[in-house]
Amino acid sequence: MLVEQGGPGTLSTVLANAKLHQAILIVRGSGGAADAIAEYLLCGSTSLEPFKGEKSQAQLSQAPTLTLALALTYTHTQAHTLH
């Protein structure tokens, strides 16, 4: 699964795929859900709207499911060099 940008619904999709042990590549710096997930994995919280709400924070708190995703977190610039 490639996560580049994305909205609040993307969090549910990412968590569902992580629970199925699917590979997840998060493009940090692309905006939206990708940045919220990357920030949460790196810092333990996110300051990005609309991901500061209670529902999004509850989903992000399941980040231990995404521990392997941290190793696959690329910056937006790095992702573009892959194309």
SULCOR-V16835 format. One record per helix or strand of 2 or more residues. SS is the DSSP state (@ for helix, = for strand). FROM is the first residue (numbers start at 1). TO is the last residue. If there is no record, write none. Layout:
# SULCOR-V16835
SS_FROM_TO ; SS_FROM_TO
This chain:
# SULCOR-V16835
=_2_3 ; @_8_19 ; =_25_28 ; @_32_43 ; @_54_71 ; =_73_75 ; @_76_82
